[in-house]
Amino acid sequence: MFGITVRDHFMVAHSFRGEVFGPARRLHGATFVVDATFRRAELDADNIVVDIGLATRELGEVLQELNYRNLDDEPEFAGVNTTTEYLAKVVADRLAARIHAGTMGESARGLSAIEVTLRESHVAWASYERGL
């Protein structure tokens, strides 16, 4: 399996509900470093996984939709604990939608999977992988 990874970051404010979250139940900020890995079994006709420039652009556009937002105030996240794990899935699903819409080029239609990793610190991160 071949893969390429592009990286970006975004910053949010949010809070959580539930005793398990301790002090994170209060409003707090988070800066996530995001790695998006695109996978395919065989390289395309140009011997690439996907156009790295398009992958970088699309990841940036997805993250811009979340950047500098208080997720507690966003209607789409009402009543949701926007954990690192959950946000990794949100980013992966939004990238998948862009791939299916063709914004990453025709060769991206040959991708088989995407994995998104959100690093919330140098010692903790979460990932979500999905098929395409």
N, C-alpha and C positions, 0 to 999 in steps of 0.2 A: 504494500500500500504506500503510495506517495503522499506527501503532505507539504503544505507551505503554511507558515504562520505569519500573521501581521499583528502589530501591537498598537494600542492607543490607550487613552485613559478618559475617565469622566468623574465628576464630583457631584454628590447628592447630599441632601439632608433627609432624614427619615427617623421614624421611631418604630418600636415593636410592641406588640401586645403579648402577654404571657409571662408567667413567673420565670420561665427558663431563660429569658433574655436579661434578667437582672437590671443593671443600670442602663442598658441599651433601650429600655422602655421609654426613656426620656429622649427628646429630640437630640440628634447628634449628626455630625457630618461623617462622610466616608469618601475617600478617594480610591477608586478602583483602577488598577492597571489591568487592561483587557488584552488577552491573546485569543485570536480567532484562527483556528487551524482548519484548513480545507483539505479534504482527502479524496483520492480517486485511485482505482486499481491500476490504470494505465495512463500514461501521459497523453496529452492531446497531440494534434498534428504538428504543433510547434514545440513539442517536448517540454511542455509546462503543465503544472497542475491547474493553475488559473492565472490570469493576468494580475500580477502582484499590485500594480498601480490601481486597478479597479477594485481589488479586494481591500486595499488600504482606504480608498475613497469611500466605499460603501460602509465599512466599519465605522469610519469617522462620522458619516451621516446618521447612522443608527445611534451612535453615542451622543451626537448633538441633540437628539430628541429627548435625552435624559439629563444632559449636563446642566449643572447649576439649578436643579429643580429640587423643591421639597416634595418628595414623592408622596408624603402624607396628603398633600393638596391636589394631587393629580387624580382626576376621576377614574381613570383606568386602573388605579391601584387602591381604590377605596376598599377598606376592610381587609387588605392583603398585607401580610408581613413580607416586606420586600427584602428578604434575606439575600445574601450573596448567591446562594444556590438558585433561588427564584430568579434573580436578575440575570444570572448566566443563561437560563432558559429563555428569558425575554429577549436577550440580545441574539441568541442562536436562532430563535424563531423569526425574528425580524430580518436577520441576514438570509435565512432560507427563503423568506417571501421575496426578497430582492433577487435572489438567484433565480427563482421560478419566474419572476417578472422579466428576466433578461437583462437587468441592469449591470450584471457582471460579465456580459458577453455570452456569445453562443457556446463557447467551449466550457463555460461554467455549468452548463446543463449536464455535462458528463461527470460532475462531482457526485460522490457517493455518500459523503458524510461531512459534517462540520462539528467541531468541538470548540466551545467557548469557555475560557478560564478567566475568572475574575479574582485578582489578587487584592485582598483587603489590607494586607500587611506583608512584611518580609517573612512571616512565619505561618500565615494562614491564607488559604484560597479554596475556591470551589469551582467545579467544572460541570458542564452539561454537554453531552454528545447526542446528536440526532442524525438519523439518516435523511437523505434528500430524495 
